[in-house]
Amino acid sequence: MLNFINKKIFFLYTWVLASSITYGIEGIYLTHKGTEGGQSIVEIFQYNNVYYIYGLKNLEADPLKDTCNKNADLRNRTSVGNVWAYGYKKNGKGHFVDGIIYNFNNCKFYYGKIIVKDHNTIEFVGALDKYYMLHRGYTWRLLDEKERLQYEQYRIPLTDLLKTAEDTMRSK
């Protein structure tokens, strides 16, 4: 009987430990299909415990221009090479919340969060409201090492990315 109880305790401990594992989200991802800009490759990076997203390469269409930006100085920039989502912070549930998404199609901002599905899949969520009553989620896949290497050439230095993040924040 004692052996049976020890096995149950071990199983319960293992299950609790495994369910508490949360994966990091830094990396290069293949985005969803079916939006105006087409499928693309993006990178999520972290700086000072805050996560940012920028476009590395569009796969189906030319990068979108920021033509309707209220700041005229920024209207020539594109969705590739610029941070367009920022402010994500990890919460106690393993989600990344408090994000802001800038849409190059309409120059509007949306609420954002990221939900880790497993070690190589996330759900990228955008919402009209901070309660996520009106939201849409998209599945993104983390590229494996071989896939990632072909996009290394498009990566941008951190100092340049932080400047583009500031530009996006100024667009608000």
SVG drawing of the C-alpha trace seen along z (x, -y; Angstrom):
<svg xmlns="http://www.w3.org/2000/svg" viewBox="-17 -65 40 67">
<polyline fill="none" stroke="black" stroke-width="0.4" points="0.0,0.0 2.8,-2.4 4.5,-1.7 1.2,-2.6 0.9,-5.9 4.5,-6.8 3.8,-6.1 0.8,-8.4 2.7,-11.1 5.6,-10.8 3.0,-10.9 1.3,-14.0 4.6,-15.8 5.7,-15.0 2.4,-16.2 2.5,-19.5 6.1,-20.1 5.4,-19.4 2.3,-21.6 4.2,-24.5 6.8,-24.6 6.4,-27.7 8.4,-28.2 10.1,-31.3 8.9,-33.0 12.1,-34.5 12.8,-33.3 12.0,-33.4 8.4,-32.4 6.4,-31.6 3.1,-33.5 -0.4,-32.6 -1.8,-32.7 -4.8,-34.6 -4.3,-38.3 -3.7,-41.2 0.1,-41.3 0.4,-37.6 2.4,-35.0 5.7,-36.2 8.7,-35.5 9.0,-37.5 11.3,-37.6 10.3,-38.0 13.0,-39.4 13.3,-40.5 14.9,-43.6 14.6,-44.5 12.0,-41.9 9.7,-43.3 9.1,-41.5 8.9,-43.0 8.1,-41.7 9.4,-42.9 9.1,-41.6 12.0,-39.8 10.6,-38.9 7.3,-38.8 6.8,-35.5 3.7,-36.3 3.6,-40.0 5.7,-43.1 6.2,-44.7 3.4,-47.0 4.2,-50.8 3.2,-52.9 1.4,-55.3 -1.4,-56.4 0.9,-57.1 -0.1,-60.4 3.6,-61.1 4.6,-62.1 8.3,-61.3 7.4,-57.6 5.3,-57.1 8.1,-55.5 8.9,-52.8 7.7,-49.2 6.4,-46.3 9.7,-44.5 12.6,-45.7 10.5,-47.7 9.0,-46.8 5.2,-46.7 4.3,-45.0 5.8,-45.8 5.2,-45.9 4.6,-42.2 5.3,-41.1 5.1,-37.6 2.3,-37.1 1.8,-34.4 -0.1,-32.2 2.6,-31.9 0.9,-34.3 2.6,-37.4 0.2,-40.3 0.0,-44.1 1.2,-44.1 0.4,-46.8 0.1,-45.9 0.5,-48.5 -1.3,-47.6 0.4,-48.9 -2.8,-48.4 -4.8,-50.9 -2.3,-52.6 -4.4,-51.6 -3.3,-50.2 -4.7,-47.0 -4.3,-45.2 -2.0,-42.2 -1.2,-39.0 0.7,-35.8 -0.3,-32.4 2.3,-29.7 0.7,-26.5 3.8,-24.2 7.5,-24.5 7.3,-25.5 3.8,-27.1 2.2,-30.3 -1.1,-32.0 -0.7,-35.6 -3.9,-37.5 -5.0,-40.9 -8.1,-42.7 -10.1,-45.8 -10.7,-46.0 -8.5,-45.4 -10.8,-42.6 -10.3,-40.7 -14.1,-40.4 -13.5,-41.3 -10.3,-39.5 -8.7,-37.3 -6.0,-34.7 -3.5,-33.3 -1.2,-30.3 2.5,-30.9 5.2,-28.2 8.7,-28.6 11.2,-27.8 13.6,-25.0 17.4,-25.5 17.7,-24.7 14.8,-26.9 16.0,-29.7 19.4,-29.9 18.0,-31.0 16.6,-34.1 19.6,-35.1 20.7,-37.5 17.6,-39.6 18.1,-40.1 18.6,-43.6 20.9,-44.9 19.2,-45.5 20.0,-49.2 18.3,-49.7 15.3,-47.7 14.8,-49.7 14.8,-52.9 12.1,-51.5 10.1,-50.5 10.3,-54.2 9.1,-55.3 6.1,-52.9 5.3,-54.2 5.4,-57.8 2.8,-56.8 0.2,-56.5"/>
</svg>
